[in-house]
Structures are given as C-alpha cells and as structure tokens.
Amino acid sequence: MNRTYIALAAVAFLSGCQALSSTSTDGTPPVEDVSVIAKKTEPEQYASFSRETLLALLTAELAGQRDRFDIALGNYVQQANATQDAGVAERGFRIAEYLGADQAALDTALIWAKNAPDDLDAQRSAAIQLARAGRHDEAMTYMEKVLQGHGNTHFDFLALSAAETDEQTRAGLLQSFDRLLAKYPDNTQLAFGKALLLQEDGQSEEALQLLEDSPNIDSEVIPLLLHVRLLQSLKRGDEAMPLLKQGIKLYPEDKRLRLTYARMLVEQGRIEDAQSEFSALVQQYPEDDDLRFSLALVYLEGEAWKEAIVYLEELVERGSHVDAAHYNLARAYEHLDEPESALTEYAQVGPGNEYLPAQAAQTELLFAEKRGTEATQLLAKARDEQPDYATQLYLIESEALSSNQQPELAWQVIQQAVKDNPDDLNLLYARAMMAESRDDLGQLESDLRQILERDPENSMALNALGYTLADRTTRYSEARKLIEQAYRLNPEDPAILDSMGWISYRQNRLDEAEKYLRKALQKFPDHEVAAHLGEVLWAQGKQRDARKVWAEALENHPDSEPLRSTILRLTGAENL
C-alpha cells in the first residue's frame, strides 16, 4: 500500500478531531503536539499488503468516518502487529493518542520506532510513551537517539516530554534527564527539558538556576521564553525585560517574543509603551484579531477610550470577539458619558462569558439614569429568553433594587426567584442574607439550614449561620460548633477567620480572638474585620493599638458604618 496514502488518510480522519490549530488564541505558534497532528506527507513509499490487511485498513477508515473509533483503533493495532509496517503503526499511534488509549499508543509507538529507526518523530513518540508507562530506562534510550539526531536545534521534543505528565512520570523523567546530562553536560536541549519538568513540578527556583547555569540557553526563542516566564513567576519581572530585548534583537520578527514583551509592559504599568508595541504588532499581522483585541484592551487600560473604540468596532465588523467587543465598547462609551450608546452596546452582548457582566452593567446604568422600571423589565425579558441564566439574572435584579434603596421590591424579587427555583442553593443563600438585613433571623436560619441539609459541608453557609448566631444571639456554643466546622473545611478563608475571632471574643477568649482577627485582617484588609480587631484590642486594654487599627482602616473606608459605630460605642466620640 502507498504509505503516503495512509498519511493522507490520517489527515482526513483527524481533521474533525484536531485538538490544536496551527496558532494558539494569542497568535503564538504552539509547540507541535505529535499526539494529534498527522504526520506531514513524505516521499512516496510502497509496501505489499495482503487482501486481508487491505480490507482491515479500509474498514478502519470507514469506521473512523462513522465515529466508530474503537473499530478503527482495533484494526490498526492488529495490522500494525501483523505487518510491522511503520506507516500502519504510526496511523494506529495517532488514533490511540487521540482516544487516550495508553497501552495501544505505547504498543504502536514501539512498532513504529522499531521499523522506522531513522524517523526521529517515531523515536521521540516511543520515548514519551515509555516514560508515561514508567519504563524510564527504555525511554532514555530513545531520548538519546533523538538527541543524537537533532543536536541542539529542536527543543520541542523535550517540551513535549515535560507537558501533561503526572508527578510520578515527571520524577522518572527527571532521573533520566540527570543521567543524560551527566553524559552530555553541555547539551542545552537537555537543560531546557529538565527545566520544563522542574517548572511543571513546582520547582521554579531550581528550574531558573538550571537555565542560568547553561551557556547560550537564551540564544533560542523557546528556552528564552521559559527563562522569562520563570522570572515572572518569581516576581523578578524587571530582570526579564533585558532578556526579552536581547531576544528581539536576535529574532526581530518573532511574534512570541514581541507579544511577551508587550504584555510585560502592561504588567509594569508602561501603558503607552505597550500601546506602541501592540500597535506595531497589529500593523505587522493585520489578520490577527487576538492582537487587535489586546490592543483595544490596552487602550482601555490607558483610558484612551476613542482609540479603543476604533479597534473594537473593527472587531465587530470582522465578526471576531464580537460579544467581548460590544461589552468593552459599552464600557468605553460609559466613560465618555454617552449612556445611550453604552446601553445599545450592552444590549448586543449575547450568551457567553460577557453576558452576565453586560446585564449587570446595563442594569446599573439604567438605575443611574433613573430608569429602574426599564431595567427590571429588561431583566424579566432576559430571563424568558435565556432561562439558563435565570438564577443569576434574579440575583442581579435583587442586588440592584437593594443598592437603590428599594428593599421591599428586592425582597419580592428574591422570593419569586426561590419560588421559581426552590432547589437553587445560591438563591436560598441570597434570601438568607437579605433576611438578615431585614432582621428576620428566623428566615435566615431556615434558609441556611435548608442549604446544610442538602450540602452539609457548605463552609459558606456554616460560617454565615455561625457568625449570625454569635453576633445577633447568645447561642454561643452552637455558633462555635458551626464556625469551627467551617474552619476545618476552609482554614484560610478570611471571613471564617473573622468569625473564629468574633466567637472567641464573645466567649471572652481575647488572646485567641486577637490571633484569628489579625490573621484575617492580614489576608483581607476589610473595614469590618478592622472594627472587630479594634474592639478586641480595646477589651484587652490596648487602646492605643485599637485606635491605630481603626485609623488605618478609616483611611481607606472613611464612611464605614461598622467602623464608625464601633468607635462611637467604645470611645464615646465619632472621631479618633
């Protein structure tokens, strides 16, 4: 059979299930994924197959076209074993990789590598499969073949070795890399691959040190990008900028380097420089709408509203990032004090990531324009048209009404929401919180206990009920039990730490209360937590420390009612 035919058939078979495109969403060419991308067509090679083999392979192709991949894989694995043909084995390997059939992928990769000893793609596929199977010594043999064949020019093999592996596989691969590095100490490809594995394993410091100890590692684009990423992850972004500039000088046309540089400019707050860099990229790659969208967002970040509008409107015209473009156009028009234009754009955002933010922003804008009735009508219409979003839309409406001093209407909305969706725990929780603001502690407790009956480990409901009992009743023992259960489930949550501090204070365990509240305030500098900590310090006789905590909180929250009321109650004066 014509081997080229087999390769072309593989392209047809996998065209409907390709996992990666030739470029990523940000315009950066990804590392080639050999598990799903069909092998490029090679010069024609012929093999003689029996009638039975030809029939089995044809059946496999027809089965694949009908989504019977199990039949396709079974036939290819069987014929790979029977014929020992590299092309058939490769085809079986591609299908097995796509289906996640590990054993079949390993078996076919080994047949392929054995019968195509000069095909480095086959050797590296065998190495990866052996590593995944925990056969690290055998994997190293194939790795070495690839290294000898590639030299230092192809870094993607070891990148693939590092990607998407489990902890045990990474540990085995690291041992293999160490042994190969002992044999080839100056091989930058090995250093890069090991650095990737270390990064995947959470050992960023070690990965960075390995790269920095490797001569000329930054002379290749992909290792340089890893070097930059590691520096960023370790909060050393300033050191990464010179590396990127050096890389851009070496490879001025490389989009990945320039895009990374532009993004780092944004991270460092150099918005005008970032605008210039993204603008140049858009001019160089005018068909790349991801770049165009990034440029628009950078203009928004720099409050260059009119410039952002130009690129966002281009995206709408080009049919790319349409919902995100409408949403951000609305934001720009709001800042330009053009509410009607903003409302028009919000209304055009369809279901997806931007839908609920657009509905919330549209509602807020309509209330600000004294058009609250229109806002509630639009939300009711949206619930009818998009029932999958009904719960969130009810919450948007009730929150908007509460924020605009219409508590009774807000209560009616949340009551209707629970009636329409009685099993929705989010709505029950929202009604409980609204009941608390209405001093209806019976309704609050009823709703929270309903949640806990269905979800006994719901730390948010446990904490809310425990805190309310601690703050609004004398049922301290019951409150502590609930809060401690929440704490066991989520010990780093600042809200739960605050509750632990507050129930400790209520039970006169002041040192314990101070410990929890200081930790809560450190994690989340909230004005209510500051009010609590100050009260505990005051009760301990540490009035100077209490005043200091309150003063710092008032700088950021001068109108905080919890702070003001606590200060007045304890000091007798409104001001410190």
N, C-alpha and C positions, 0 to 999 in steps of 0.2 A: 504493500500500500504506500502511496505517496505520503511521506511524513509531513510535507508542507500542508497537505490536505487536512491532516489531523490537527496541526497547529491552527489552521484557519477555522476548522470546526470548533475548536476550543474557544476562539474569539466569539463565534456566533452563539455558542452555548452560554457563555458567561456574560454576554452583553446585557442581559436582563437582570443580572445579579451582581454587577460590578460594585465593589464596596468603596473604591476610591476613584476619583476623577483625576485627570492629569494635573489639575491645580487644586489647591485647597481653597476654602472660602475666603481666605485673606489674600489670595493671589500668589501664595508661596508654593512652589512645586514641592510636593511631599516626597519623602524617601519612598522609592518604589516598593510596593508590597507584593512580594513574589507569591503570596498565598492566594491572590485573587486575580492578578493581572496576567492575561495569557501571554505566553512567550512570543516575542516578535518573530515574524516569518523569517526562516533561514533558507539558504540554497536548497533546492530540491534534493531529497534523499529517498530512495526507494527500498522497500522490504517486501518479501514474498510471504503472504499470509494464506492460510487455508480458508476454504469456503466457510467452515465453522467460525473461525476468527472474524472474518469479514462480516458475517451475519450478526455475530455478537456485538461488534462495534457499531454496526448500523442500528441495531436495536437500542443500544445505549444512547445514541444520538437522538433517536426518535423519542425515547423515554424522557430524555432531558428536555426536549421541546414541549413535552406534556407535563412538566414539573414532577416527573417520577424520578427524582434524583437518586433514590435508593437503588432502582434498577440500573441506572446509568453507572453509578459507582461500582455496584457489584460486578457488572460485566467488564468494566475497565480493569478492576483489580484482578479478576480472574484471568483476563487475557494478558495482563502485564506479567503475571506469574508464569503463564503458559508460554508466552513468546519471548520474554526477556527483552522486548523491544523498548528502546529508550523513549520513543515518541508516545507509545501507548502508556508507558509508566508515567511519563510526565503529565499526560492528559488525566490519568487517574488521580495523580497527586493534586492537580488543580481542583478537581471536583471534591476530593476528600478534604482539602483545606477549606474550601468554601462551606462545606457542610459541617466542619468541625469534627470530622471522623478521624480521631488521632491515630489509631492503630493503622488504618488504611493509608493515612498520609505518610506515616513512617515507613510502612512496607513498600509503597510505590516510590517514595523518595530514594530508598536504598537501591531498588532495582534501577531506577533512572540513573543514579550516580554510578553504579557499577558498570552500566552499559554505555555511559557517556563520560568516560574518565576525563576528557578534556573540556567538558562543559562546566564552567565554574558556577553557573546558576544551579546546576544539578548538585554539585558538591556542597554548596552553601545550604541548599534546601535540606540535604541529608544531615548536615551538621546541626541545623536548628531543630529538626525533628528528633534527633538523638538527644540533644540537650533537654528538650521538653520531656523526653521519656526517662530522663535521669541517667542516661548512658554517656556520662561526660567524657570518659577516656576515649571512647569511639568518636564522639563529637569533635574532640580536639584533633584527631587525625584528619578529619575532613576540613576543619578550620585551617589547619596548616597547609593543606592543598590549595585552598582559596588564597591564603596569604602569599604563597609562592607564585600563584598565577597572577594575582592582582598587583603585587608590590605594595606601594603606599598610595595608590591613586583612587581606590574605591572604598569609601568609608561606609557605604550603605549596608554592606553585609553585617558588620558588627553592630550597626544601629538596629538592624532587624533582630539580631540575636538578643539585644537588650530589651526590645519592646514587648510589651504584653506578656511577660513571663511571671510566674508565681515566685514566691520567696525561695522555695526550695530549688527551683531551676536556676534562679539568679545565683544562689550560693554555689551550686555546682559549676556554673559558667565562670564565676569569679576564680574558682580554683584552676580551671582550665586556662583562663587568661593569665593567671600568675605563672603557670608552668610555661606557657608560650612566651611570656615576657622575659622569663629567665633565659630562654633560648634566643629570643630576638629582642634584646633590650632597647634597641633604637627604633623599633617599629612603631611609628606614630598611629597607624591604624589600630593596633592592639591597645595602645594607651587610650585612644578615643573610645574604643568599645568598652574597655573596663570602666572608664569614667562614666559612660552612659549607664552601665549596670549599677555603679555606686550611687548615681543620682536616683535611679529607679528604686534603690534600696533605702533611700533617705539619708545617704551618707554624702551630703553635698560638700562638706569641708574636705573630705578625703578625695572626692572627685576633682574638686578645684585644684588641690595640691598636685594631683597626678598630672593634670593638664599643664600646670605651670612648671612642672619639672621636666616636661617633654619638649625637647628643642624643636622649633619650627612647627609646633602644633597649630599655631594660628595662621599658618600660610594657606590652609584650606578653609573653605567657607563654612562647612557644616561643623567641624570642631570649634571654629571661632565662635559660631553662634551658641554652641553649648557652653563655651567659656563665658560668654556674655550672660547667658541665662543663669548660670551658677552664681555669678557675681551679683546679679539682681536678686536672686533668692536669698542671698546672704546679706542683703541691704548694703551692697557695695557698688551701687549703680554708677557712681562717679568714676570708678576705675574701669568700667565697661566702655565708656564713651571713647577714650583714646583707642581702644581695641577696634571698635567699630569704624572709626575714622581711618585707621590703618587698613582695615579690610576693604573699605570702599575705595581707597587709593589703588589697592591691588586689583580689585574687581569692581570697577565703577559702574558696570551695567548689571550687577547682581541685585535683583529686586528684593530678595530676602534681607540682605544687609541693610539696604536703604530703608526698607519698611521697619525693620527693628530699630534703626536709628531714629526714624520719625516718631515711633511710639515712645521711645525713651525720652525724647524731647518733651512729649506731652507729660510723661510721668514726672519730669523735673520742673514742670511749670513753664517751660520755654515755649509758650503757645505760638508766638509769632514765628519763631524758627520752625516749629512743627508745621505751621500753615505753609510756609515756603517749601518745606521738604515734601509734604503731601501734594502740594500743587504741582511740583515738578514731576512727581511720580504719575499723577493723573495725565499730565501732558505727554509723558513718555508711553503710558499704557492707557490710551483713551477708552478702550473697551472694557477695562477692569472696573466694574461698578462697585466692588468692595472697596477699592481705593477711593472712589468718588464719595461713597458714603462716609468713609473715615475722614475725608477732608471736610465734609459738611459738619460732622460732629466736632472736629477741631475748631472750626469757625464758631460753632455754638458755644464751645468751651471758652473761646476768647471773646464772646459776646459780640461777634461780628455777624449780627442777625441777617442783614441783607445779603451778605456774601454766602451765608449758609443757605438761604432761600434759593439762590440761583442753582446750586448743586442739588438740592433736594427736589426742586421742580424738574431738573434734568432726569433724576432717577424715576420720578413718576412717569414722565414721558417715555422713558426707556423700558418701563414695566419691571423695574428692578427695585427690591427693598421697598415695595410700594407702601405697605402699612406703616413701616418704620419712618418712611419719608413723610407721609401725611401727619403722623404723630409729632415729628420734630418740626415740621412746618408750622403746626399749630402752636408749639412752644415758642417758636421764633416770632410769630405774629402776636402772641400774648405780650412778649417783651417789647414789641413795637407799639403796644397799646392799640391793636387792631382786633378787638374781640370778635367781630363778625367773621373776619377771615379765619381766626383761630377756630371758632365753632364749626365753620364749614369744613376745615381740615380734620378736626376731631371726628366729625360725623362720618368721614370716609374711611376710618380705620376699621378693617374687618377682623373677624375672629383670628386669634393668634396671640403672640407674646405682648403686643401693644394694645390689645383690645380693652382689657380692664383698666390699665393706666389711662387710656384715652377716655373711657366712660367716666372715670373718677375726676379727671381734669375738666372734662366738659361740664360735669355736674357742679364742680366747684366754681367754674367761671360763670355759669348761669345764675347760681345763687349770688355771686358777687355783683352780677348785673341786675339783681332784684327780679329774677325770672325763675324763682324756685318752683312754681307750678309747672312751668315748661320742663324743667329738669326732671321732676317726678314723672311726668307724662312720657318723656323720652325713655326713662329707665323702665317703666312698665312696658312700653313697646319693645324695648331691647330684650326684656325677659320673655316676651312672647316669641320673638324672632330667634333668640339664641337661648333655648332652655338649658343648655349645658352650663351656662354662666349665671343661671337664675340666683343661686345662693349668693355669689359674690356681688351681684347687682343689688340684691336686697340689702346687703351689708353696706354698700356704697351709699344707698339712699338713706338708710337709718343714720349712718355716721354724718352725712351732710345735714340732715334735719337737726340732729343733736348739736352740731357745731354752729348752727344758725339759729339757736335758741327756739327750737320748735320741738321740745321734748315729748309732748303728747303725740304729735304726728309720728315722731321717730318710734315711739313705743307701739303705735298701731301698726307700723310697717314691720317691725320685728315680730310682733305677734302673728301677723299674717304670714310672714316668712316661715315661722315654726309650724304653723297650721298646714301650710303647703308642703313642708319638708320636715315632718316630725322626727325623722331619723338622722337628721344632719347635726352632728355634734358641734360644728362651728357655729351654727345658728343658736343652738342651746347655750353655748358659752357666751355669745354676744348678748343674748337676752339676760343671762345671769349678771353680766357686767352692767347692763343698763338698769336692771332691777336694783343693784347696789346703789346706783346714783339716785334712785327713787326711794331709797331707804326701805325697800321691800326685801328684807333679808330672807323671808320665807320662800319667795320665788327664786332668789339666788341659790339658796341651799337645795331646793328641789331640783333645779336645772343641773347644778353641778353634781349632785348625787346620781341623777339620771346618766350623766356622762360617765361617771365612775362605775356604775353598774355594767355599762357596755364596754368600758375601757379602764379597767382597774389600775393600770399603770400610766394613766394620763397625768404626767407631772404638772402640767399647767393647771388642770382642774384641781388636783390635790393641793397645790400651792395657793390657788385663789380661795378655796374654801377654808384652808387652814389659816391664811392671813386674815380673812374676814372675821373668823371666829376669834382670833387673837386680838384684832383691832376693835371689833364692834361688840364683843360679848365678853363674858368671864369664863367661857368654856375652854380654859387654857390647856388642860390636859388633853382634850380631844383635838384642839388646834395643833398642839405639838406633835401628836401622833401623825396627823396628816402631813405636816410640813416636813417632818423627818423622813417620811416615806418618799416625798417629792425629792428631798435632798439626796437620798440613796440612789434615786434614779438619775438625777442630774446635778451632781455636786458643784459644778462650776457656773451654774446659771445665776447671774447677779440678782434676779428677782427672788429666787429661792434663798439665796444667802441673806438678802434683806429680811425675808420672812423669818429665817432662823434667828437673826439678830433681834427682830421685834418680839418674837415669842419669848426669847431669853430675857429680854428687858421686862416684859410683862410678868415673868416669873421671878424677877429680881435677881437674875443671874447676870450681873452687869459686866463682869470681865469677859464672859463668853459672848455677850451681846456685842461688846465693842469689837471683839475679834472678827465676828461674822460681818458686821457692818463696815468695818474698814476694808475687808476684802471685797465686799460688794461695791463699795464706792471706788475702789481701785480699778475694778473691772468695768464699771459703768458709772461715770460721774453724774448721777441723776440727782436732781434737787430734792426729791422726796427721801432718797436714801441719806442725803446730807442732813435733812431735817431730823431723821431718826438717829443718826450717829451723834449729832449735836445734843439731842435730848439725853442720850445715854451718857455722854461725857458730862453733861450738866448734873445729872443724877449722881455721878461719881465724884462730884466736887471739882471737876476740871473745867471750870467756867471759861478760862482763857482759851483752852483748846476748842471748846464748843463754839465760842464766838469766831474763832479762826475758820473752822469748818463752814459755818454759816456764811461768813463774809465771802469766802471763795465761791461758794455756790451762788450767792446773790449777784456776783459779778456777771455770771452767765444767765441767771434766771431772776432778774430783779422783780418780776411780778409774780413769783411763785407763791401761790396761796398756802401750800403746806409749810413752806419756809417762814412766810410772814406770820402765819397763825401760831406756829411753834415758838418763834422768837417773842411774840407778844405775850403768849401764855406763860412763858418761863421767865422773861425779863421784865415784863410789865411795860415795855416800850416797843414801838413799831420798828425803830431803827436801832442798830447796834451801837 
